[in-house]
Amino acid sequence: MSLPTPMEPRDPKEMRASHEDRDRVADALRVAAGDGRLTMGDGRLTMEELEERLEAAFAARTYADLAPLLGDLPGYGSGALATLNQALAVPPVQPKDVVHVKRVGGSVRYEGVWIVPKRLDLDMRGGSVLLDFTRATVAGTTTEVNVRMRGGSLRIIVPPGYAVDANEVSMLGGSVRDRSAKNAPPDMPIGHQIVVAGEIAGGSVDIRPPRRPGRLRRMIGRSTR
């Protein structure tokens, strides 16, 4: 009777990446783009480059797929795998369980680099809300947004790999428009879901992907760097 053949040590780069691994790399990319630490040649990371890397991060299957996405980030060490390991070793962000926001005749804007709570309660009277998740840091796989609005609008911007479920919103004289998956690949895996519920009277919900900078805007941005 022969003994089982010992397994050869696996290359760490071939190990399967988890949802948490993908989320942590995506957070590192958003932070790098937000505070300007990522440089590409003579220019900074553009919104298009960030979107491309986020798409690749959420579609990654192994560490080898994730490592190149962080390989040129200053301050993360040398070597793609070392960069990945350092990014994954960062303590996870601890978001608030619930954040309550109440406004009368004003607006609420969450954009840029911000930490998303597990649940966001919005009570608005005659105002508007912007929730931009492009460079936001999320924890877990789901964010709950409970909204109560009168005569206002809710705009949600989500990067690739995010999905928004607004089926539980009761609309009274308003509309829901979801354009978030307009240019997304059909096989794009979903890494985070935003569940919207509540009631909106005389308002609207607009869900869309980040706006891509036009050619003229990109040229102007390049000339001012």
Backbone as JSON, one array per atom type, in Angstrom:
{
  "sequence": "MSLPTPMEPRDPKEMRASHEDRDRVADALRVAAGDGRLTMGDGRLTMEELEERLEAAFAARTYADLAPLLGDLPGYGSGALATLNQALAVPPVQPKDVVHVKRVGGSVRYEGVWIVPKRLDLDMRGGSVLLDFTRATVAGTTTEVNVRMRGGSLRIIVPPGYAVDANEVSMLGGSVRDRSAKNAPPDMPIGHQIVVAGEIAGGSVDIRPPRRPGRLRRMIGRSTR",
  "N": [[0.85, -1.19, 0.0], [0.69, 2.09, -0.95], [1.8, 5.27, 0.23], [0.02, 8.4, 0.45], [0.8, 10.91, -1.92], [2.66, 13.7, -0.93], [1.32, 17.0, -0.94], [2.39, 19.57, -3.07], [3.71, 22.72, -2.05], [1.56, 25.46, -2.56], [1.69, 28.18, -4.79], [1.34, 31.36, -3.41], [0.12, 33.29, -4.99], [-1.67, 31.9, -6.52], [-3.76, 31.32, -4.95], [-7.25, 31.36, -4.19], [-9.21, 34.31, -4.38], [-11.2, 36.03, -1.99], [-14.51, 37.49, -1.41], [-14.12, 39.5, 0.44], [-11.39, 40.04, 0.07], [-11.46, 41.16, -2.51], [-13.02, 43.41, -2.02], [-11.38, 44.84, -0.25], [-9.15, 45.46, -1.82], [-10.44, 47.04, -3.73], [-11.23, 49.17, -2.09], [-8.69, 50.18, -1.43], [-7.9, 51.12, -3.92], [-9.81, 53.13, -4.38], [-9.26, 54.93, -2.28], [-6.64, 55.63, -2.94], [-7.05, 56.93, -5.39], [-8.59, 58.97, -4.48], [-7.02, 60.54, -2.71], [-4.94, 61.21, -4.27], [-2.58, 59.69, -4.39], [-1.86, 57.84, -6.26], [0.01, 57.58, -9.12], [0.32, 57.69, -12.63], [2.57, 57.44, -14.97], [3.0, 60.57, -16.32], [0.7, 61.64, -15.34], [-2.23, 61.71, -13.15], [-4.34, 59.11, -11.75], [-7.11, 58.56, -13.74], [-10.72, 58.9, -13.89], [-11.7, 56.98, -15.63], [-9.62, 55.07, -15.61], [-9.74, 54.29, -12.95], [-12.28, 53.09, -12.92], [-11.8, 50.95, -14.67], [-9.95, 49.45, -13.18], [-11.45, 48.83, -10.94], [-13.43, 47.23, -12.08], [-11.84, 45.08, -12.88], [-10.96, 44.25, -10.36], [-13.3, 43.33, -9.04], [-13.89, 41.24, -10.7], [-11.82, 39.51, -10.32], [-10.27, 36.35, -9.68], [-8.16, 35.1, -8.4], [-5.27, 35.78, -6.22], [-3.27, 36.49, -7.91], [-4.63, 37.8, -9.92], [-5.45, 40.07, -8.61], [-3.14, 41.33, -7.62], [-1.62, 42.89, -9.66], [-3.2, 45.17, -9.83], [-2.59, 46.83, -7.76], [0.07, 47.14, -7.91], [1.55, 49.43, -8.71], [1.14, 51.33, -6.81], [2.25, 53.95, -4.88], [3.94, 53.73, -1.74], [3.02, 51.3, -0.89], [4.88, 49.3, -0.74], [7.36, 47.2, -2.37], [6.94, 45.16, -5.24], [4.35, 43.22, -6.64], [2.87, 41.19, -5.28], [3.62, 41.58, -2.61], [2.59, 44.11, -2.27], [-0.14, 43.57, -2.5], [-0.54, 41.86, -0.3], [0.02, 43.63, 1.8], [-2.0, 45.49, 1.49], [-4.24, 43.91, 2.02], [-3.75, 43.34, 4.62], [-4.38, 45.54, 6.07], [-6.25, 46.82, 8.78], [-9.75, 46.17, 8.88], [-12.24, 48.58, 7.93], [-14.35, 50.07, 10.32], [-17.52, 50.69, 10.11], [-20.28, 52.89, 11.05], [-23.22, 51.57, 12.6], [-25.81, 52.63, 12.18], [-26.84, 55.63, 10.6], [-28.55, 58.61, 11.04], [-30.22, 61.01, 9.17], [-31.66, 64.16, 8.91], [-33.36, 66.66, 7.19], [-34.71, 69.86, 6.3], [-35.77, 71.5, 3.56], [-33.17, 71.51, 2.45], [-30.03, 70.12, 1.25], [-28.3, 66.98, 0.92], [-25.15, 65.6, 0.6], [-23.12, 62.95, -0.11], [-20.05, 62.2, -1.07], [-16.94, 61.62, -2.9], [-14.24, 60.42, -0.9], [-15.56, 58.48, 1.53], [-16.92, 56.89, 4.48], [-19.18, 54.36, 4.45], [-22.13, 53.85, 6.26], [-23.69, 50.95, 7.81], [-26.43, 51.12, 7.7], [-28.42, 53.69, 6.38], [-30.48, 56.24, 7.28], [-32.74, 58.42, 5.89], [-34.46, 61.41, 6.16], [-36.18, 63.66, 4.53], [-37.35, 66.9, 3.6], [-38.44, 68.55, 0.97], [-35.87, 68.63, -0.2], [-32.71, 67.47, -1.63], [-30.8, 64.47, -2.27], [-27.57, 63.16, -2.62], [-25.82, 60.26, -3.17], [-22.81, 59.08, -3.63], [-21.06, 56.37, -4.51], [-18.65, 55.87, -5.69], [-15.95, 56.27, -4.78], [-16.26, 55.45, -2.24], [-15.94, 53.8, 0.97], [-16.93, 50.66, 1.84], [-18.37, 48.2, 4.05], [-18.84, 44.74, 4.39], [-21.41, 43.08, 2.43], [-23.75, 44.37, 1.84], [-25.61, 47.4, 1.84], [-28.0, 49.3, 3.54], [-30.51, 51.61, 2.7], [-32.78, 53.67, 3.98], [-35.42, 55.67, 3.17], [-37.3, 58.67, 3.46], [-39.03, 60.94, 1.84], [-40.23, 64.13, 0.81], [-41.23, 65.8, -1.92], [-38.63, 65.81, -3.04], [-35.42, 64.62, -4.37], [-33.56, 61.65, -5.01], [-30.37, 60.72, -5.71], [-28.23, 58.22, -6.81], [-25.0, 57.11, -7.25], [-23.12, 54.59, -8.63], [-20.24, 52.48, -8.84], [-18.71, 50.03, -11.12], [-19.57, 46.64, -10.35], [-21.32, 47.08, -8.33], [-24.72, 46.88, -7.23], [-28.07, 48.09, -7.25], [-31.02, 47.84, -5.44], [-34.11, 48.97, -5.69], [-36.7, 48.25, -5.38], [-38.34, 48.21, -3.18], [-39.18, 50.74, -2.65], [-41.74, 53.04, -2.11], [-43.42, 54.93, -4.36], [-44.97, 58.01, -4.72], [-46.44, 59.73, -7.03], [-44.01, 60.01, -8.37], [-40.87, 58.89, -9.87], [-38.7, 56.12, -10.73], [-35.52, 55.65, -11.94], [-33.17, 53.59, -13.32], [-30.0, 53.46, -14.38], [-27.64, 52.23, -13.92], [-26.44, 49.87, -14.83], [-25.92, 50.29, -17.47], [-23.59, 50.4, -19.16], [-22.21, 48.25, -18.24], [-20.43, 45.1, -18.28], [-22.08, 42.05, -19.26], [-21.46, 39.82, -17.69], [-20.51, 40.78, -15.3], [-19.51, 40.38, -12.0], [-21.3, 40.83, -8.91], [-20.31, 42.68, -6.22], [-21.22, 44.24, -4.15], [-24.29, 45.22, -2.71], [-26.88, 47.63, -2.73], [-29.63, 48.33, -0.93], [-32.61, 49.92, -1.24], [-35.26, 51.38, 0.48], [-38.53, 52.57, 1.57], [-40.38, 55.67, 1.38], [-41.27, 57.96, -1.13], [-42.59, 61.01, -2.02], [-43.81, 62.85, -4.67], [-41.3, 63.06, -5.84], [-38.13, 61.77, -7.09], [-36.05, 58.95, -8.06], [-32.84, 58.45, -9.07], [-30.55, 56.37, -10.53], [-27.3, 55.75, -11.41], [-24.22, 55.11, -13.31], [-20.77, 56.26, -12.64], [-19.96, 59.4, -14.09], [-18.36, 59.59, -17.19], [-15.43, 61.33, -18.06], [-15.37, 63.74, -20.66], [-13.67, 64.05, -23.87], [-12.62, 66.66, -24.25], [-12.59, 67.61, -21.63], [-10.74, 65.84, -20.5], [-8.45, 66.59, -21.88], [-8.11, 69.23, -21.02], [-7.72, 68.75, -18.31], [-5.27, 67.4, -18.42], [-3.58, 69.37, -19.38], [-3.42, 71.14, -17.29], [-1.97, 69.92, -15.33]],
  "CA": [[0.0, 0.0, 0.0], [1.52, 3.28, -1.07], [1.35, 6.44, 0.98], [-0.4, 9.51, -0.41], [1.87, 11.83, -2.32], [2.5, 15.01, -0.28], [0.97, 18.1, -1.84], [3.4, 20.6, -3.25], [3.25, 24.03, -1.57], [0.97, 26.27, -3.63], [2.11, 29.57, -4.93], [0.3, 32.22, -2.83], [-0.58, 34.04, -6.02], [-2.69, 31.06, -7.12], [-4.85, 31.14, -4.01], [-8.5, 32.0, -4.58], [-9.53, 35.55, -3.67], [-12.54, 36.06, -1.42], [-15.22, 38.76, -1.6], [-13.47, 40.5, 1.29], [-10.15, 40.43, -0.6], [-11.79, 42.06, -3.62], [-13.49, 44.68, -1.45], [-10.25, 45.56, 0.35], [-8.37, 46.02, -2.93], [-11.24, 48.12, -4.3], [-11.12, 50.3, -1.17], [-7.36, 50.76, -1.59], [-7.89, 51.86, -5.18], [-10.61, 54.36, -4.22], [-8.51, 55.84, -1.42], [-5.5, 56.13, -3.71], [-7.54, 57.89, -6.37], [-9.18, 60.11, -3.78], [-6.05, 61.46, -2.12], [-3.92, 61.56, -5.25], [-1.3, 59.0, -4.19], [-1.55, 56.97, -7.38], [0.45, 58.28, -10.32], [0.5, 56.86, -13.81], [3.38, 58.22, -15.89], [3.02, 61.99, -16.0], [-0.61, 62.1, -14.88], [-2.84, 60.97, -12.07], [-5.34, 58.12, -12.14], [-8.35, 59.17, -14.19], [-11.93, 58.16, -13.52], [-11.79, 55.79, -16.5], [-8.66, 54.08, -15.11], [-10.28, 53.76, -11.7], [-13.37, 52.18, -13.26], [-11.21, 49.74, -15.24], [-9.33, 48.65, -12.12], [-12.52, 48.3, -10.1], [-14.02, 46.11, -12.83], [-10.91, 43.95, -12.79], [-10.92, 43.79, -8.97], [-14.5, 42.56, -8.72], [-13.9, 40.04, -11.53], [-10.63, 38.71, -10.02], [-10.5, 35.03, -9.07], [-7.01, 34.73, -7.58], [-4.4, 36.88, -5.81], [-2.5, 36.91, -9.08], [-5.45, 38.76, -10.65], [-5.56, 41.3, -7.83], [-1.86, 41.96, -7.34], [-1.21, 43.96, -10.58], [-4.02, 46.37, -9.68], [-1.99, 47.67, -6.73], [1.52, 47.06, -8.05], [2.21, 50.72, -8.9], [0.68, 52.29, -5.8], [3.33, 54.37, -3.98], [3.71, 53.55, -0.32], [2.53, 49.97, -0.57], [5.97, 48.33, -0.78], [7.79, 46.79, -3.71], [6.46, 43.85, -5.64], [2.9, 43.18, -6.71], [2.3, 40.34, -4.25], [3.82, 42.25, -1.33], [1.62, 45.2, -2.26], [-1.45, 43.0, -2.23], [-0.56, 41.37, 1.08], [-0.04, 44.77, 2.71], [-3.34, 46.08, 1.38], [-5.19, 43.02, 2.68], [-3.44, 43.28, 6.04], [-4.89, 46.74, 6.72], [-7.44, 46.5, 9.58], [-10.97, 46.55, 8.18], [-12.92, 49.78, 8.38], [-15.51, 49.81, 11.17], [-18.52, 51.73, 9.86], [-21.37, 53.01, 12.01], [-24.34, 50.69, 12.3], [-26.9, 53.44, 11.63], [-26.69, 57.09, 10.57], [-29.83, 59.27, 10.8], [-30.07, 62.35, 8.58], [-32.94, 64.85, 8.77], [-33.19, 68.0, 6.61], [-35.89, 70.55, 5.79], [-35.37, 72.5, 2.57], [-31.73, 71.51, 2.2], [-29.52, 69.01, 0.46], [-27.31, 66.11, 1.54], [-24.23, 65.06, -0.41], [-22.05, 62.06, 0.31], [-19.26, 61.95, -2.27], [-15.51, 61.53, -2.63], [-13.87, 59.31, -0.01], [-16.36, 58.49, 2.75], [-17.19, 55.57, 5.04], [-20.61, 54.11, 4.35], [-22.69, 53.1, 7.4], [-24.44, 49.75, 7.42], [-27.76, 51.58, 7.34], [-28.53, 55.14, 6.3], [-31.87, 56.68, 7.33], [-32.86, 59.78, 5.36], [-35.76, 62.06, 6.32], [-35.98, 64.9, 3.8], [-38.52, 67.68, 3.22], [-38.11, 69.54, -0.06], [-34.43, 68.67, -0.47], [-32.17, 66.45, -2.52], [-29.75, 63.64, -1.68], [-26.62, 62.52, -3.52], [-24.99, 59.2, -2.58], [-21.85, 58.67, -4.64], [-20.28, 55.26, -3.98], [-17.5, 55.63, -6.56], [-14.73, 56.16, -3.97], [-16.67, 55.2, -0.86], [-15.47, 52.58, 1.62], [-18.06, 49.91, 2.37], [-18.05, 46.99, 4.81], [-19.87, 43.75, 4.14], [-21.9, 42.96, 1.06], [-25.02, 45.06, 1.68], [-25.89, 48.67, 2.51], [-29.42, 49.62, 3.56], [-30.85, 53.03, 2.65], [-34.2, 53.9, 4.25], [-35.65, 57.06, 2.79], [-38.63, 59.28, 3.56], [-38.83, 62.23, 1.2], [-41.39, 64.87, 0.31], [-40.82, 66.8, -2.9], [-37.18, 65.82, -3.23], [-34.87, 63.64, -5.29], [-32.47, 60.82, -4.51], [-29.47, 60.32, -6.79], [-27.25, 57.24, -6.35], [-23.98, 56.83, -8.26], [-22.44, 53.35, -8.23], [-19.2, 52.01, -9.77], [-18.89, 48.64, -11.54], [-19.55, 45.68, -9.26], [-22.37, 47.44, -7.38], [-26.09, 46.76, -7.71], [-29.04, 48.81, -6.42], [-32.38, 47.29, -5.43], [-35.04, 50.01, -5.23], [-38.05, 47.72, -5.56], [-39.14, 48.39, -1.97], [-39.51, 52.16, -2.47], [-43.1, 53.42, -2.49], [-43.37, 56.21, -5.05], [-46.25, 58.71, -4.84], [-46.28, 60.8, -8.0], [-42.62, 60.16, -8.76], [-40.35, 57.87, -10.78], [-37.41, 55.5, -10.44], [-34.77, 55.41, -13.18], [-31.92, 52.89, -13.02], [-29.09, 53.37, -15.53], [-26.34, 51.83, -13.37], [-25.85, 48.76, -15.58], [-26.01, 50.63, -18.89], [-22.36, 50.04, -19.89], [-21.51, 47.18, -17.52], [-20.4, 43.81, -18.97], [-23.17, 41.18, -18.79], [-20.99, 38.84, -16.72], [-19.87, 41.47, -14.19], [-19.96, 39.89, -10.69], [-21.76, 41.85, -7.98], [-19.59, 42.61, -4.96], [-21.92, 44.97, -3.09], [-25.66, 45.58, -3.06], [-27.5, 48.72, -1.99], [-31.07, 48.09, -0.86], [-33.31, 51.17, -0.93], [-36.65, 51.18, 0.86], [-39.13, 53.75, 2.15], [-41.44, 56.35, 0.65], [-40.93, 59.24, -1.76], [-43.78, 61.66, -2.57], [-43.51, 63.97, -5.55], [-39.86, 63.14, -6.1], [-37.6, 60.79, -8.04], [-34.83, 58.21, -7.74], [-32.01, 58.31, -10.27], [-29.41, 55.5, -10.25], [-26.47, 55.74, -12.63], [-22.78, 54.9, -13.1], [-20.01, 57.51, -12.64], [-19.88, 60.08, -15.38], [-17.05, 59.5, -17.83], [-15.0, 62.65, -18.54], [-15.3, 63.87, -22.1], [-12.32, 64.23, -24.44], [-12.15, 68.02, -23.99], [-12.29, 67.7, -20.21], [-9.5, 65.11, -20.24], [-7.34, 67.38, -22.42], [-7.91, 70.37, -20.14], [-7.14, 68.24, -17.09], [-3.87, 67.08, -18.67], [-2.77, 70.58, -19.59], [-3.25, 71.88, -16.05], [-1.16, 69.18, -14.37]],
  "C": [[0.89, 1.24, 0.0], [0.91, 4.43, -0.29], [0.93, 7.54, 0.02], [0.79, 10.42, -0.72], [1.65, 13.18, -1.66], [2.19, 16.09, -1.31], [2.11, 19.1, -1.9], [2.86, 21.92, -2.71], [2.74, 24.88, -2.73], [1.53, 27.66, -3.6], [1.0, 30.45, -4.35], [-0.51, 32.98, -3.87], [-1.71, 33.24, -6.66], [-3.88, 30.83, -6.18], [-6.08, 31.93, -4.46], [-8.76, 33.24, -3.72], [-10.97, 35.49, -3.17], [-13.21, 37.39, -1.74], [-14.56, 39.86, -0.77], [-12.16, 40.97, 0.67], [-10.43, 41.44, -1.7], [-12.22, 43.43, -3.09], [-12.33, 45.5, -0.9], [-9.38, 46.19, -0.73], [-9.12, 47.19, -3.56], [-11.18, 49.36, -3.41], [-9.77, 50.99, -1.3], [-7.27, 51.59, -2.86], [-8.65, 53.18, -5.04], [-9.88, 55.39, -3.37], [-7.34, 56.46, -2.18], [-5.93, 57.18, -4.73], [-8.05, 59.15, -5.68], [-8.16, 61.08, -3.23], [-4.86, 61.72, -3.02], [-2.6, 60.84, -5.1], [-0.93, 58.11, -5.37], [-1.16, 57.79, -8.59], [0.66, 57.29, -11.43], [1.28, 57.68, -14.83], [3.43, 59.67, -15.43], [1.69, 62.49, -15.44], [-1.15, 61.25, -13.75], [-3.85, 59.97, -12.63], [-6.63, 58.83, -12.54], [-9.54, 58.33, -13.75], [-12.07, 56.89, -14.36], [-10.85, 54.69, -16.02], [-9.14, 53.47, -13.8], [-11.39, 52.76, -11.98], [-12.83, 50.86, -13.81], [-10.64, 48.84, -14.15], [-10.39, 48.06, -11.18], [-13.2, 47.13, -10.78], [-13.14, 44.88, -12.71], [-10.86, 43.38, -11.37], [-12.1, 42.91, -8.65], [-14.61, 41.29, -9.57], [-12.75, 39.1, -11.2], [-11.01, 37.4, -9.33], [-9.37, 34.64, -8.12], [-6.24, 35.97, -7.15], [-3.59, 37.39, -6.99], [-3.28, 37.9, -9.93], [-5.51, 40.11, -9.94], [-4.25, 42.07, -7.71], [-1.48, 43.07, -8.32], [-2.01, 45.25, -10.42], [-3.45, 47.34, -8.67], [-0.48, 47.79, -6.89], [2.23, 48.39, -8.17], [1.72, 51.79, -7.92], [1.85, 52.69, -4.89], [2.95, 54.15, -2.53], [3.2, 52.19, 0.08], [3.63, 48.91, -0.66], [6.31, 47.96, -2.21], [7.29, 45.39, -4.0], [4.95, 43.78, -5.59], [2.29, 42.36, -5.59], [2.46, 40.97, -2.87], [2.84, 43.4, -1.18], [0.25, 44.69, -1.89], [-1.56, 42.55, -0.78], [-0.67, 42.51, 2.08], [-1.42, 45.4, 2.68], [-4.37, 45.24, 2.12], [-4.95, 42.95, 4.18], [-3.94, 44.51, 6.8], [-6.14, 46.39, 7.52], [-8.7, 46.97, 8.86], [-11.61, 47.8, 8.79], [-14.15, 49.39, 9.2], [-16.54, 50.92, 10.95], [-19.54, 51.81, 10.99], [-22.5, 52.06, 11.6], [-25.47, 51.46, 11.61], [-26.53, 54.92, 11.68], [-28.05, 57.69, 10.21], [-29.58, 60.68, 10.28], [-31.47, 62.95, 8.39], [-32.7, 66.27, 8.29], [-34.56, 68.54, 6.19], [-35.41, 71.64, 4.84], [-33.89, 72.59, 2.33], [-31.32, 70.31, 1.38], [-28.47, 68.24, 1.26], [-26.46, 65.5, 0.45], [-23.15, 64.21, 0.27], [-21.27, 61.7, -0.96], [-17.79, 61.96, -1.91], [-15.22, 60.3, -1.79], [-14.68, 59.43, 1.28], [-16.66, 57.06, 3.18], [-18.7, 55.37, 5.12], [-21.11, 53.36, 5.59], [-23.43, 51.86, 6.9], [-25.88, 50.1, 7.03], [-27.82, 53.09, 7.4], [-30.0, 55.5, 6.25], [-31.95, 58.14, 6.92], [-34.3, 60.27, 5.51], [-35.64, 63.47, 5.75], [-37.32, 65.56, 3.48], [-38.07, 68.75, 2.22], [-36.63, 69.67, -0.34], [-34.0, 67.56, -1.4], [-31.03, 65.72, -1.83], [-28.9, 63.06, -2.79], [-25.81, 61.51, -2.73], [-24.08, 58.67, -3.67], [-20.92, 57.62, -4.03], [-18.99, 55.0, -4.76], [-16.21, 55.42, -5.78], [-15.04, 55.91, -2.5], [-16.08, 53.89, -0.35], [-16.66, 51.89, 2.27], [-17.56, 48.69, 3.13], [-19.19, 46.0, 4.61], [-20.33, 43.78, 2.7], [-23.17, 43.75, 0.8], [-25.05, 46.37, 2.46], [-27.38, 48.95, 2.42], [-29.61, 51.13, 3.56], [-32.36, 53.14, 2.83], [-34.49, 55.38, 4.06], [-37.12, 57.45, 2.98], [-38.49, 60.7, 3.05], [-40.15, 62.81, 0.73], [-40.89, 65.95, -0.64], [-39.33, 66.89, -3.11], [-36.73, 64.74, -4.2], [-33.71, 62.9, -4.64], [-31.65, 60.36, -5.71], [-28.38, 59.42, -6.22], [-26.29, 56.93, -7.5], [-23.18, 55.62, -7.78], [-21.42, 52.93, -9.28], [-19.5, 50.58, -10.21], [-18.77, 47.69, -10.34], [-20.58, 45.97, -8.18], [-23.73, 47.23, -8.04], [-27.01, 47.47, -6.72], [-30.41, 48.18, -6.57], [-33.3, 48.34, -4.83], [-36.48, 49.55, -5.35], [-38.94, 47.96, -4.34], [-39.49, 49.85, -1.71], [-40.93, 52.41, -2.95], [-43.07, 54.83, -3.07], [-44.78, 56.77, -5.19], [-46.06, 59.9, -5.77], [-44.85, 61.05, -8.41], [-42.18, 59.03, -9.68], [-39.01, 57.33, -10.28], [-36.74, 55.18, -11.78], [-33.42, 54.81, -12.83], [-31.1, 52.72, -14.29], [-27.73, 52.83, -15.12], [-25.66, 50.75, -14.19], [-25.79, 49.03, -17.08], [-24.79, 50.16, -19.68], [-21.59, 48.91, -19.22], [-21.52, 45.89, -18.33], [-21.48, 42.89, -18.41], [-22.75, 40.18, -17.73], [-20.29, 39.48, -15.52], [-20.38, 40.93, -12.85], [-20.33, 41.05, -9.77], [-21.06, 41.67, -6.65], [-20.29, 43.31, -3.82], [-23.31, 45.36, -3.59], [-26.18, 46.67, -2.15], [-29.01, 48.52, -2.07], [-31.75, 49.37, -0.38], [-34.77, 50.86, -0.63], [-37.19, 52.48, 1.45], [-40.19, 54.35, 1.26], [-40.97, 57.69, 0.13], [-42.19, 59.8, -2.4], [-43.37, 62.86, -3.41], [-42.04, 64.14, -5.85], [-39.43, 62.05, -7.07], [-36.36, 60.12, -7.48], [-34.07, 58.0, -9.05], [-30.75, 57.54, -9.9], [-28.58, 55.42, -11.52], [-25.01, 55.45, -12.29], [-22.05, 56.24, -13.05], [-19.94, 58.11, -14.03], [-18.47, 59.98, -15.93], [-16.65, 60.88, -18.35], [-14.89, 62.66, -20.05], [-13.87, 64.13, -22.57], [-11.77, 65.61, -24.13], [-11.77, 68.17, -22.52], [-10.99, 67.0, -19.87], [-8.3, 65.92, -20.72], [-7.05, 68.58, -21.51], [-7.26, 69.92, -18.85], [-5.67, 67.94, -17.26], [-3.02, 68.34, -18.74], [-2.55, 71.36, -18.31], [-2.44, 71.14, -15.02], [0.29, 69.57, -14.45]]
}
